[in-house]
Amino acid sequence: MKNMKPTIIKVDSLNMTLTPERCYVAENYSSKDGKVSIAIATVKPGVTTVAHHLEGIEEIYIITQGTGIIDIKGMEPTKVVPGDVIVIPNGTSQRIENIDNKDLVFYCVCTPKFTQEQYFTDETSNIRI
């Protein structure tokens, strides 16, 4: 990243948007070369996000607040807390549930950067993924 300049993106400058996935998301950063994007996500208490997968993108979640249950295809649902890192391989269905009485907040790092065209919903019923 030869032409990268130091930058600080203040969280209070972000515009959180409620997504069809049932969580609030704001993109913090998207590299000009397309290699990475970083977003902050908030899941309200009692909410489970829509089961989905990304084609061609690896997701990494970094939990910063709250307690949740991550449900990744091929794994047992697992409790996650602040400091936990979740690696979701390209094409793998997943969803996260907030089991706390406060917001579940996490950073989502996507490589390469997230594009809506690579997002696919996997939710057809309440059956475990």
The first five atom37 places (N, CA, C, CB, O) and aatype in JSON, in Angstrom:
{
  "aatype": [12, 11, 2, 12, 11, 14, 16, 9, 9, 11, 19, 3, 15, 10, 2, 12, 16, 10, 16, 14, 6, 1, 4, 18, 19, 0, 6, 2, 18, 15, 15, 11, 3, 7, 11, 19, 15, 9, 0, 9, 0, 16, 19, 11, 14, 7, 19, 16, 16, 19, 0, 8, 8, 10, 6, 7, 9, 6, 6, 9, 18, 9, 9, 16, 5, 7, 16, 7, 9, 9, 3, 9, 11, 7, 12, 6, 14, 16, 11, 19, 19, 14, 7, 3, 19, 9, 19, 9, 14, 2, 7, 16, 15, 5, 1, 9, 6, 2, 9, 3, 2, 11, 3, 10, 19, 13, 18, 4, 19, 4, 16, 14, 11, 13, 16, 5, 6, 5, 18, 13, 16, 3, 6, 16, 15, 2, 9, 1, 9],
  "atom_mask": [
    [1, 1, 1, 1, 1],
    [1, 1, 1, 1, 1],
    [1, 1, 1, 1, 1],
    [1, 1, 1, 1, 1],
    [1, 1, 1, 1, 1],
    [1, 1, 1, 1, 1],
    [1, 1, 1, 1, 1],
    [1, 1, 1, 1, 1],
    [1, 1, 1, 1, 1],
    [1, 1, 1, 1, 1],
    [1, 1, 1, 1, 1],
    [1, 1, 1, 1, 1],
    [1, 1, 1, 1, 1],
    [1, 1, 1, 1, 1],
    [1, 1, 1, 1, 1],
    [1, 1, 1, 1, 1],
    [1, 1, 1, 1, 1],
    [1, 1, 1, 1, 1],
    [1, 1, 1, 1, 1],
    [1, 1, 1, 1, 1],
    [1, 1, 1, 1, 1],
    [1, 1, 1, 1, 1],
    [1, 1, 1, 1, 1],
    [1, 1, 1, 1, 1],
    [1, 1, 1, 1, 1],
    [1, 1, 1, 1, 1],
    [1, 1, 1, 1, 1],
    [1, 1, 1, 1, 1],
    [1, 1, 1, 1, 1],
    [1, 1, 1, 1, 1],
    [1, 1, 1, 1, 1],
    [1, 1, 1, 1, 1],
    [1, 1, 1, 1, 1],
    [1, 1, 1, 0, 1],
    [1, 1, 1, 1, 1],
    [1, 1, 1, 1, 1],
    [1, 1, 1, 1, 1],
    [1, 1, 1, 1, 1],
    [1, 1, 1, 1, 1],
    [1, 1, 1, 1, 1],
    [1, 1, 1, 1, 1],
    [1, 1, 1, 1, 1],
    [1, 1, 1, 1, 1],
    [1, 1, 1, 1, 1],
    [1, 1, 1, 1, 1],
    [1, 1, 1, 0, 1],
    [1, 1, 1, 1, 1],
    [1, 1, 1, 1, 1],
    [1, 1, 1, 1, 1],
    [1, 1, 1, 1, 1],
    [1, 1, 1, 1, 1],
    [1, 1, 1, 1, 1],
    [1, 1, 1, 1, 1],
    [1, 1, 1, 1, 1],
    [1, 1, 1, 1, 1],
    [1, 1, 1, 0, 1],
    [1, 1, 1, 1, 1],
    [1, 1, 1, 1, 1],
    [1, 1, 1, 1, 1],
    [1, 1, 1, 1, 1],
    [1, 1, 1, 1, 1],
    [1, 1, 1, 1, 1],
    [1, 1, 1, 1, 1],
    [1, 1, 1, 1, 1],
    [1, 1, 1, 1, 1],
    [1, 1, 1, 0, 1],
    [1, 1, 1, 1, 1],
    [1, 1, 1, 0, 1],
    [1, 1, 1, 1, 1],
    [1, 1, 1, 1, 1],
    [1, 1, 1, 1, 1],
    [1, 1, 1, 1, 1],
    [1, 1, 1, 1, 1],
    [1, 1, 1, 0, 1],
    [1, 1, 1, 1, 1],
    [1, 1, 1, 1, 1],
    [1, 1, 1, 1, 1],
    [1, 1, 1, 1, 1],
    [1, 1, 1, 1, 1],
    [1, 1, 1, 1, 1],
    [1, 1, 1, 1, 1],
    [1, 1, 1, 1, 1],
    [1, 1, 1, 0, 1],
    [1, 1, 1, 1, 1],
    [1, 1, 1, 1, 1],
    [1, 1, 1, 1, 1],
    [1, 1, 1, 1, 1],
    [1, 1, 1, 1, 1],
    [1, 1, 1, 1, 1],
    [1, 1, 1, 1, 1],
    [1, 1, 1, 0, 1],
    [1, 1, 1, 1, 1],
    [1, 1, 1, 1, 1],
    [1, 1, 1, 1, 1],
    [1, 1, 1, 1, 1],
    [1, 1, 1, 1, 1],
    [1, 1, 1, 1, 1],
    [1, 1, 1, 1, 1],
    [1, 1, 1, 1, 1],
    [1, 1, 1, 1, 1],
    [1, 1, 1, 1, 1],
    [1, 1, 1, 1, 1],
    [1, 1, 1, 1, 1],
    [1, 1, 1, 1, 1],
    [1, 1, 1, 1, 1],
    [1, 1, 1, 1, 1],
    [1, 1, 1, 1, 1],
    [1, 1, 1, 1, 1],
    [1, 1, 1, 1, 1],
    [1, 1, 1, 1, 1],
    [1, 1, 1, 1, 1],
    [1, 1, 1, 1, 1],
    [1, 1, 1, 1, 1],
    [1, 1, 1, 1, 1],
    [1, 1, 1, 1, 1],
    [1, 1, 1, 1, 1],
    [1, 1, 1, 1, 1],
    [1, 1, 1, 1, 1],
    [1, 1, 1, 1, 1],
    [1, 1, 1, 1, 1],
    [1, 1, 1, 1, 1],
    [1, 1, 1, 1, 1],
    [1, 1, 1, 1, 1],
    [1, 1, 1, 1, 1],
    [1, 1, 1, 1, 1],
    [1, 1, 1, 1, 1],
    [1, 1, 1, 1, 1],
    [1, 1, 1, 1, 1],
    [1, 1, 1, 1, 1]
  ],
  "atom_positions": [
    [[0.84, -1.17, 0.0], [0.0, 0.0, 0.0], [0.89, 1.23, 0.0], [-0.96, 0.0, 1.21], [1.0, 1.95, 0.99]],
    [[1.49, 1.43, -1.1], [2.49, 2.47, -1.28], [1.98, 3.88, -0.99], [3.02, 2.41, -2.67], [2.69, 4.67, -0.37]],
    [[0.79, 4.2, -1.43], [0.26, 5.56, -1.29], [-0.67, 5.72, -0.09], [-0.46, 5.95, -2.55], [-1.39, 6.72, -0.01]],
    [[-0.67, 4.76, 0.83], [-1.53, 4.86, 1.99], [-1.07, 6.01, 2.9], [-1.55, 3.53, 2.77], [0.12, 6.19, 3.13]],
    [[-2.04, 6.76, 3.39], [-1.75, 7.86, 4.3], [-2.36, 7.53, 5.66], [-2.3, 9.22, 3.75], [-3.39, 6.86, 5.73]],
    [[-1.73, 8.0, 6.73], [-2.31, 7.77, 8.06], [-3.73, 8.33, 8.12], [-1.44, 8.4, 9.16], [-3.99, 9.44, 7.64]],
    [[-4.63, 7.56, 8.71], [-6.03, 7.97, 8.79], [-6.61, 7.49, 10.11], [-6.84, 7.4, 7.59], [-6.27, 6.4, 10.58]],
    [[-7.46, 8.28, 10.71], [-8.21, 7.87, 11.88], [-9.68, 8.04, 11.55], [-7.8, 8.7, 13.16], [-10.13, 9.12, 11.17]],
    [[-10.43, 6.96, 11.69], [-11.87, 7.0, 11.44], [-12.56, 6.89, 12.79], [-12.33, 5.85, 10.45], [-12.53, 5.83, 13.42]],
    [[-13.16, 7.96, 13.22], [-13.81, 8.0, 14.53], [-15.15, 7.28, 14.47], [-14.0, 9.46, 14.99], [-15.96, 7.52, 13.57]],
    [[-15.39, 6.4, 15.43], [-16.61, 5.61, 15.45], [-17.85, 6.49, 15.5], [-16.6, 4.65, 16.63], [-18.88, 6.12, 14.93]],
    [[-17.78, 7.64, 16.16], [-18.96, 8.51, 16.23], [-19.25, 9.24, 14.92], [-18.78, 9.52, 17.34], [-20.26, 9.93, 14.81]],
    [[-18.37, 9.08, 13.94], [-18.61, 9.68, 12.62], [-19.33, 8.71, 11.67], [-17.29, 10.13, 12.0], [-19.71, 9.09, 10.57]],
    [[-19.5, 7.48, 12.11], [-20.1, 6.46, 11.26], [-21.62, 6.55, 11.26], [-19.66, 5.07, 11.7], [-22.23, 6.99, 12.23]],
    [[-22.21, 6.14, 10.15], [-23.66, 6.15, 9.99], [-24.16, 4.71, 10.02], [-24.08, 6.87, 8.67], [-24.1, 4.0, 9.01]],
    [[-24.65, 4.28, 11.19], [-25.16, 2.91, 11.34], [-26.48, 2.77, 10.58], [-25.36, 2.55, 12.84], [-27.36, 3.62, 10.66]],
    [[-26.61, 1.68, 9.83], [-27.8, 1.41, 9.04], [-28.37, 0.04, 9.42], [-27.48, 1.47, 7.52], [-27.62, -0.93, 9.51]],
    [[-29.67, -0.03, 9.64], [-30.33, -1.31, 9.9], [-30.41, -2.06, 8.58], [-31.76, -1.11, 10.53], [-30.97, -1.56, 7.6]],
    [[-29.84, -3.25, 8.55], [-29.8, -4.05, 7.32], [-30.91, -5.1, 7.32], [-28.44, -4.73, 7.17], [-31.47, -5.4, 8.37]],
    [[-31.23, -5.67, 6.15], [-32.19, -6.77, 6.1], [-31.71, -8.0, 6.88], [-32.47, -7.15, 4.64], [-32.49, -8.91, 7.15]],
    [[-30.45, -8.01, 7.23], [-29.86, -9.11, 7.99], [-30.26, -9.05, 9.47], [-28.34, -9.09, 7.86], [-29.91, -9.95, 10.23]],
    [[-30.98, -8.0, 9.89], [-31.46, -7.78, 11.26], [-30.36, -7.27, 12.2], [-32.04, -9.06, 11.8], [-30.4, -7.54, 13.4]],
    [[-29.4, -6.55, 11.65], [-28.38, -5.91, 12.51], [-28.04, -4.55, 11.93], [-27.1, -6.81, 12.62], [-28.34, -4.25, 10.78]],
    [[-27.42, -3.73, 12.77], [-26.97, -2.4, 12.35], [-25.52, -2.51, 11.92], [-27.15, -1.35, 13.49], [-24.71, -3.14, 12.61]],
    [[-25.17, -1.91, 10.78], [-23.82, -2.01, 10.25], [-23.37, -0.64, 9.74], [-23.74, -3.07, 9.12], [-24.15, 0.12, 9.17]],
    [[-22.09, -0.36, 9.96], [-21.45, 0.82, 9.37], [-20.07, 0.4, 8.91], [-21.37, 2.02, 10.4], [-19.31, -0.21, 9.67]],
    [[-19.74, 0.73, 7.68], [-18.41, 0.4, 7.18], [-17.42, 1.43, 7.72], [-18.38, 0.38, 5.62], [-17.59, 2.63, 7.54]],
    [[-16.39, 0.93, 8.4], [-15.34, 1.79, 8.93], [-14.3, 2.12, 7.87], [-14.66, 1.14, 10.13], [-13.82, 3.25, 7.78]],
    [[-13.97, 1.11, 7.07], [-12.85, 1.27, 6.14], [-12.99, 0.29, 4.99], [-11.5, 1.05, 6.87], [-13.43, -0.85, 5.16]],
    [[-12.62, 0.76, 3.8], [-12.57, -0.09, 2.62], [-11.33, 0.31, 1.82], [-13.87, 0.04, 1.75], [-11.22, 1.45, 1.37]],
    [[-10.4, -0.62, 1.66], [-9.16, -0.28, 0.98], [-9.41, 0.0, -0.5], [-8.13, -1.42, 1.13], [-10.27, -0.62, -1.13]],
    [[-8.64, 0.93, -1.04], [-8.78, 1.3, -2.46], [-8.37, 0.16, -3.38], [-7.94, 2.54, -2.77], [-8.85, 0.06, -4.5]],
    [[-7.47, -0.71, -2.89], [-7.02, -1.83, -3.71], [-7.97, -3.03, -3.64], [-5.63, -2.26, -3.29], [-7.74, -4.03, -4.33]],
    [[-9.03, -2.94, -2.83], [-10.03, -4.0, -2.75], [-9.64, -5.2, -1.9], [0.0, 0.0, 0.0], [-10.35, -6.2, -1.89]],
    [[-8.53, -5.1, -1.18], [-8.06, -6.25, -0.41], [-8.78, -6.48, 0.91], [-6.6, -6.1, -0.14], [-8.83, -7.6, 1.41]],
    [[-9.35, -5.41, 1.49], [-9.98, -5.57, 2.8], [-11.04, -4.5, 3.03], [-8.92, -5.5, 3.91], [-10.94, -3.38, 2.53]],
    [[-12.06, -4.88, 3.8], [-13.0, -3.89, 4.32], [-13.26, -4.24, 5.78], [-14.34, -3.87, 3.49], [-13.19, -5.4, 6.19]],
    [[-13.57, -3.2, 6.57], [-13.84, -3.37, 7.99], [-15.14, -2.65, 8.29], [-12.66, -2.83, 8.88], [-15.32, -1.49, 7.94]],
    [[-16.04, -3.36, 8.96], [-17.31, -2.77, 9.36], [-17.55, -3.07, 10.83], [-18.49, -3.3, 8.48], [-17.01, -4.04, 11.37]],
    [[-18.35, -2.24, 11.47], [-18.78, -2.5, 12.84], [-20.25, -2.9, 12.76], [-18.55, -1.25, 13.78], [-21.04, -2.26, 12.07]],
    [[-20.59, -3.95, 13.49], [-21.96, -4.46, 13.48], [-22.51, -4.49, 14.9], [-22.03, -5.86, 12.85], [-21.78, -4.77, 15.85]],
    [[-23.8, -4.19, 15.02], [-24.48, -4.24, 16.3], [-25.75, -5.08, 16.14], [-24.82, -2.81, 16.82], [-26.57, -4.83, 15.26]],
    [[-25.88, -6.08, 17.02], [-27.07, -6.92, 17.06], [-27.76, -6.64, 18.39], [-26.7, -8.46, 16.9], [-27.16, -6.78, 19.45]],
    [[-29.01, -6.25, 18.32], [-29.77, -5.89, 19.52], [-30.11, -7.14, 20.35], [-31.07, -5.14, 19.12], [-30.15, -8.24, 19.82]],
    [[-30.36, -6.96, 21.66], [-30.69, -8.1, 22.52], [-31.86, -8.92, 21.97], [-31.03, -7.6, 23.92], [-32.87, -8.37, 21.52]],
    [[-31.7, -10.24, 22.01], [-32.76, -11.15, 21.57], [-32.84, -11.37, 20.07], [0.0, 0.0, 0.0], [-33.66, -12.16, 19.61]],
    [[-32.0, -10.7, 19.3], [-32.06, -10.79, 17.83], [-31.05, -11.82, 17.33], [-31.8, -9.41, 17.18], [-29.93, -11.91, 17.84]],
    [[-31.46, -12.59, 16.31], [-30.57, -13.49, 15.58], [-30.5, -12.98, 14.15], [-31.07, -14.98, 15.64], [-31.53, -12.72, 13.53]],
    [[-29.29, -12.84, 13.63], [-29.14, -12.37, 12.25], [-29.61, -13.43, 11.27], [-27.68, -11.98, 11.96], [-29.78, -14.6, 11.63]],
    [[-29.83, -13.03, 10.05], [-30.24, -13.92, 8.98], [-29.07, -14.83, 8.61], [-30.73, -13.12, 7.73], [-27.94, -14.36, 8.45]],
    [[-29.34, -16.12, 8.49], [-28.31, -17.04, 8.03], [-27.91, -16.63, 6.61], [-28.8, -18.54, 8.07], [-28.76, -16.41, 5.75]],
    [[-26.59, -16.54, 6.39], [-26.09, -16.08, 5.09], [-24.67, -16.57, 4.87], [-26.15, -14.54, 4.99], [-24.02, -17.08, 5.78]],
    [[-24.2, -16.4, 3.64], [-22.8, -16.67, 3.33], [-22.32, -15.67, 2.29], [-22.6, -18.13, 2.81], [-23.12, -15.05, 1.58]],
    [[-21.01, -15.52, 2.22], [-20.39, -14.65, 1.23], [-19.58, -15.52, 0.28], [-19.5, -13.56, 1.9], [-18.8, -16.36, 0.72]],
    [[-19.75, -15.32, -1.0], [-18.98, -16.05, -2.02], [-17.72, -15.28, -2.35], [-19.83, -16.29, -3.3], [-17.79, -14.12, -2.75]],
    [[-16.58, -15.92, -2.18], [-15.31, -15.3, -2.54], [-14.74, -14.37, -1.49], [0.0, 0.0, 0.0], [-13.75, -13.68, -1.73]],
    [[-15.36, -14.34, -0.3], [-14.92, -13.44, 0.77], [-14.8, -14.23, 2.07], [-15.9, -12.25, 0.94], [-15.72, -14.96, 2.44]],
    [[-13.68, -14.09, 2.76], [-13.52, -14.63, 4.1], [-13.91, -13.54, 5.09], [-12.07, -15.13, 4.35], [-13.51, -12.39, 4.94]],
    [[-14.69, -13.91, 6.11], [-15.1, -12.97, 7.15], [-14.38, -13.31, 8.45], [-16.63, -12.98, 7.35], [-14.22, -14.48, 8.8]],
    [[-13.98, -12.28, 9.16], [-13.41, -12.45, 10.49], [-14.17, -11.51, 11.41], [-11.86, -12.17, 10.5], [-14.18, -10.3, 11.19]],
    [[-14.8, -12.07, 12.44], [-15.51, -11.27, 13.43], [-14.64, -11.12, 14.66], [-16.88, -11.9, 13.8], [-14.0, -12.08, 15.09]],
    [[-14.61, -9.93, 15.23], [-13.9, -9.66, 16.48], [-14.93, -9.09, 17.45], [-12.67, -8.67, 16.27], [-15.37, -7.95, 17.29]],
    [[-15.31, -9.87, 18.45], [-16.34, -9.46, 19.4], [-15.77, -8.42, 20.36], [-16.89, -10.68, 20.19], [-14.72, -8.63, 20.96]],
    [[-16.47, -7.28, 20.49], [-16.0, -6.22, 21.39], [-16.93, -5.96, 22.56], [-15.8, -4.94, 20.61], [-16.52, -5.38, 23.57]],
    [[-18.2, -6.37, 22.45], [-19.16, -6.12, 23.52], [-20.29, -7.14, 23.45], [-19.73, -4.68, 23.44], [-20.71, -7.53, 22.36]],
    [[-20.76, -7.57, 24.6], [-21.92, -8.45, 24.67], [-21.55, -9.92, 24.59], [0.0, 0.0, 0.0], [-20.38, -10.3, 24.54]],
    [[-22.6, -10.74, 24.58], [-22.46, -12.19, 24.53], [-23.39, -12.72, 23.45], [-22.77, -12.85, 25.92], [-24.55, -12.31, 23.36]],
    [[-22.89, -13.64, 22.65], [-23.71, -14.19, 21.58], [-23.46, -15.67, 21.39], [0.0, 0.0, 0.0], [-22.62, -16.28, 22.05]],
    [[-24.23, -16.23, 20.47], [-24.05, -17.6, 20.02], [-23.82, -17.53, 18.53], [-25.29, -18.53, 20.38], [-24.68, -17.06, 17.78]],
    [[-22.65, -17.98, 18.08], [-22.36, -18.02, 16.65], [-22.72, -19.41, 16.14], [-20.85, -17.68, 16.36], [-22.35, -20.42, 16.75]],
    [[-23.42, -19.46, 15.05], [-23.86, -20.72, 14.43], [-23.26, -20.76, 13.03], [-25.44, -20.83, 14.4], [-23.73, -20.07, 12.12]],
    [[-22.22, -21.56, 12.86], [-21.51, -21.69, 11.59], [-21.74, -23.1, 11.07], [-19.99, -21.4, 11.75], [-21.58, -24.07, 11.81]],
    [[-22.11, -23.22, 9.8], [-22.37, -24.53, 9.21], [-21.15, -25.44, 9.41], [-22.7, -24.4, 7.71], [-20.02, -25.05, 9.12]],
    [[-21.42, -26.64, 9.91], [-20.35, -27.61, 10.13], [-19.78, -27.58, 11.53], [0.0, 0.0, 0.0], [-18.91, -28.39, 11.86]],
    [[-20.25, -26.65, 12.37], [-19.77, -26.54, 13.76], [-20.97, -26.51, 14.71], [-18.9, -25.27, 13.95], [-22.08, -26.16, 14.31]],
    [[-20.74, -26.88, 15.95], [-21.76, -26.72, 16.98], [-21.91, -25.23, 17.28], [-21.4, -27.54, 18.28], [-20.9, -24.52, 17.29]],
    [[-23.12, -24.73, 17.54], [-23.27, -23.34, 17.96], [-22.38, -23.1, 19.19], [-24.76, -23.02, 18.28], [-22.31, -23.93, 20.09]],
    [[-21.71, -21.95, 19.21], [-20.7, -21.67, 20.23], [-20.92, -20.28, 20.84], [-19.3, -21.77, 19.63], [-21.16, -19.31, 20.12]],
    [[-20.83, -20.21, 22.17], [-20.94, -18.94, 22.88], [-19.7, -18.1, 22.59], [-21.11, -19.17, 24.4], [-18.58, -18.62, 22.6]],
    [[-19.9, -16.8, 22.33], [-18.79, -15.88, 22.08], [-18.92, -14.66, 22.98], [-18.75, -15.45, 20.6], [-20.02, -14.2, 23.28]],
    [[-17.75, -14.15, 23.42], [-17.68, -13.01, 24.34], [-16.61, -12.05, 23.85], [-17.38, -13.49, 25.81], [-15.85, -12.38, 22.94]],
    [[-16.53, -10.84, 24.44], [-15.52, -9.87, 24.01], [-14.11, -10.47, 23.99], [-15.55, -8.65, 24.93], [-13.68, -11.16, 24.92]],
    [[-13.41, -10.18, 22.9], [-12.06, -10.69, 22.69], [-12.02, -11.91, 21.8], [0.0, 0.0, 0.0], [-10.97, -12.23, 21.25]],
    [[-13.15, -12.61, 21.63], [-13.18, -13.78, 20.76], [-13.09, -13.35, 19.3], [-14.46, -14.6, 21.0], [-13.62, -12.31, 18.9]],
    [[-12.4, -14.17, 18.51], [-12.25, -13.96, 17.07], [-12.88, -15.15, 16.37], [-10.74, -13.78, 16.66], [-12.61, -16.3, 16.73]],
    [[-13.72, -14.89, 15.39], [-14.44, -15.92, 14.65], [-14.01, -15.84, 13.2], [-15.99, -15.77, 14.8], [-14.14, -14.79, 12.57]],
    [[-13.51, -16.94, 12.65], [-13.08, -16.98, 11.26], [-14.12, -17.77, 10.48], [-11.65, -17.62, 11.11], [-14.41, -18.93, 10.79]],
    [[-14.69, -17.13, 9.46], [-15.74, -17.74, 8.65], [-15.22, -17.86, 7.22], [-17.07, -16.9, 8.71], [-15.1, -16.87, 6.51]],
    [[-14.9, -19.09, 6.8], [-14.37, -19.28, 5.45], [-15.35, -18.86, 4.35], [-13.97, -20.72, 5.25], [-16.57, -18.89, 4.55]],
    [[-14.83, -18.48, 3.24], [-15.58, -18.17, 2.03], [-16.64, -19.25, 1.78], [-14.63, -18.05, 0.81], [-16.34, -20.44, 1.82]],
    [[-17.87, -18.81, 1.52], [-18.94, -19.73, 1.16], [-19.61, -20.46, 2.31], [0.0, 0.0, 0.0], [-20.45, -21.32, 2.07]],
    [[-19.25, -20.15, 3.55], [-19.77, -20.88, 4.72], [-20.95, -20.13, 5.35], [-18.66, -21.09, 5.77], [-20.83, -18.96, 5.7]],
    [[-22.07, -20.82, 5.48], [-23.26, -20.23, 6.06], [-23.07, -19.99, 7.55], [-24.48, -21.13, 5.82], [-22.48, -20.81, 8.26]],
    [[-23.58, -18.83, 8.02], [-23.45, -18.49, 9.43], [-24.5, -17.47, 9.83], [-22.05, -17.95, 9.74], [-25.09, -16.78, 9.0]],
    [[-24.71, -17.4, 11.14], [-25.56, -16.37, 11.75], [-25.12, -16.22, 13.19], [-27.11, -16.74, 11.65], [-24.45, -17.1, 13.74]],
    [[-25.51, -15.11, 13.82], [-25.13, -14.87, 15.21], [-26.35, -14.37, 15.97], [-23.96, -13.84, 15.3], [-27.14, -13.58, 15.46]],
    [[-26.49, -14.84, 17.2], [-27.62, -14.47, 18.07], [-27.09, -13.71, 19.28], [-28.41, -15.73, 18.52], [-26.1, -14.12, 19.89]],
    [[-27.75, -12.62, 19.63], [-27.41, -11.88, 20.83], [-28.2, -12.48, 21.99], [-27.72, -10.35, 20.66], [-29.43, -12.41, 22.02]],
    [[-27.48, -13.08, 22.97], [-28.14, -13.68, 24.13], [-27.96, -12.82, 25.38], [-27.6, -15.09, 24.38], [-28.24, -13.27, 26.49]],
    [[-27.51, -11.61, 25.2], [-27.24, -10.7, 26.3], [-28.39, -9.71, 26.45], [-25.9, -9.94, 26.08], [-29.29, -9.66, 25.62]],
    [[-28.36, -8.92, 27.53], [-29.36, -7.87, 27.7], [-28.83, -6.51, 27.25], [-29.8, -7.8, 29.17], [-29.47, -5.48, 27.47]],
    [[-27.66, -6.52, 26.61], [-27.11, -5.31, 26.0], [-26.7, -5.64, 24.57], [-25.88, -4.75, 26.82], [-26.72, -6.81, 24.17]],
    [[-26.34, -4.62, 23.8], [-25.98, -4.84, 22.4], [-24.8, -5.79, 22.27], [-25.65, -3.51, 21.73], [-23.87, -5.76, 23.08]],
    [[-24.84, -6.63, 21.24], [-23.7, -7.44, 20.82], [-23.01, -6.65, 19.72], [-24.15, -8.89, 20.33], [-23.62, -6.35, 18.69]],
    [[-21.74, -6.3, 19.93], [-21.02, -5.46, 18.98], [-19.76, -6.2, 18.54], [-20.66, -4.07, 19.6], [-19.04, -6.77, 19.36]],
    [[-19.51, -6.18, 17.23], [-18.3, -6.82, 16.72], [-17.85, -6.13, 15.44], [-18.55, -8.32, 16.46], [-18.63, -5.54, 14.71]],
    [[-16.53, -6.25, 15.2], [-15.97, -5.79, 13.94], [-16.0, -6.96, 12.97], [-14.52, -5.24, 14.11], [-15.78, -8.1, 13.37]],
    [[-16.28, -6.67, 11.72], [-16.27, -7.67, 10.67], [-15.22, -7.25, 9.65], [-17.7, -7.82, 10.0], [-15.34, -6.22, 9.0]],
    [[-14.19, -8.07, 9.54], [-13.1, -7.81, 8.59], [-13.3, -8.77, 7.42], [-11.67, -8.01, 9.27], [-13.35, -9.98, 7.61]],
    [[-13.42, -8.22, 6.22], [-13.65, -9.04, 5.03], [-12.45, -8.94, 4.09], [-14.94, -8.59, 4.3], [-11.96, -7.86, 3.8]],
    [[-12.0, -10.12, 3.63], [-10.92, -10.16, 2.65], [-11.31, -11.11, 1.52], [-9.58, -10.61, 3.31], [-11.6, -12.28, 1.78]],
    [[-11.33, -10.64, 0.27], [-11.23, -9.24, -0.12], [-12.44, -8.46, 0.4], [-11.12, -9.11, -1.65], [-13.31, -9.01, 1.07]],
    [[-12.49, -7.17, 0.07], [-13.52, -6.31, 0.65], [-14.93, -6.78, 0.29], [-13.32, -4.88, 0.19], [-15.16, -7.37, -0.77]],
    [[-15.86, -6.51, 1.2], [-17.26, -6.88, 1.04], [-17.89, -6.15, -0.13], [-18.03, -6.59, 2.32], [-17.68, -4.95, -0.32]],
    [[-18.66, -6.89, -0.92], [-19.56, -6.28, -1.91], [-20.91, -6.97, -1.78], [-18.98, -6.42, -3.38], [-20.97, -8.18, -1.54]],
    [[-21.97, -6.22, -1.95], [-23.33, -6.76, -1.81], [-23.59, -7.89, -2.79], [-24.35, -5.65, -2.01], [-24.37, -8.8, -2.49]],
    [[-22.96, -7.85, -3.95], [-23.17, -8.88, -4.97], [-22.68, -10.25, -4.52], [-22.46, -8.49, -6.26], [-23.07, -11.27, -5.1]],
    [[-21.84, -10.31, -3.52], [-21.29, -11.58, -3.04], [-22.01, -12.1, -1.79], [-19.8, -11.43, -2.75], [-21.62, -13.11, -1.22]],
    [[-23.07, -11.39, -1.38], [-23.86, -11.78, -0.21], [-25.05, -12.62, -0.65], [-24.35, -10.52, 0.56], [-25.76, -12.26, -1.59]],
    [[-25.25, -13.76, 0.03], [-26.37, -14.65, -0.29], [-27.05, -15.09, 1.0], [-25.87, -15.88, -1.1], [-26.39, -15.57, 1.93]],
    [[-28.38, -14.92, 1.07], [-29.12, -15.38, 2.23], [-29.32, -16.89, 2.15], [-30.48, -14.66, 2.33], [-29.52, -17.45, 1.07]],
    [[-29.26, -17.55, 3.3], [-29.46, -18.99, 3.39], [-30.69, -19.32, 4.22], [-28.23, -19.68, 3.98], [-30.95, -20.48, 4.53]],
    [[-31.45, -18.29, 4.59], [-32.58, -18.5, 5.49], [-33.83, -18.85, 4.72], [-32.83, -17.25, 6.34], [-34.36, -18.06, 3.95]],
    [[-34.27, -20.08, 4.95], [-35.53, -20.52, 4.34], [-36.5, -20.98, 5.41], [-35.28, -21.64, 3.32], [-37.69, -21.14, 5.14]],
    [[-35.99, -21.21, 6.63], [-36.84, -21.63, 7.74], [-36.06, -21.44, 9.03], [-37.31, -23.13, 7.58], [-34.98, -20.84, 9.02]],
    [[-36.59, -21.92, 10.12], [-35.91, -21.82, 11.41], [-35.01, -23.03, 11.69], [-36.93, -21.68, 12.52], [-34.55, -23.2, 12.81]],
    [[-34.77, -23.85, 10.69], [-33.94, -25.04, 10.87], [-32.5, -24.61, 11.06], [-34.07, -26.02, 9.65], [-32.01, -23.7, 10.39]],
    [[-31.83, -25.29, 11.99], [-30.41, -25.0, 12.26], [-29.59, -25.18, 10.99], [-29.85, -25.91, 13.39], [-29.85, -26.09, 10.2]],
    [[-28.58, -24.3, 10.8], [-27.77, -24.36, 9.58], [-26.67, -25.38, 9.66], [-27.17, -23.03, 9.3], [-25.91, -25.54, 8.71]]
  ]
}
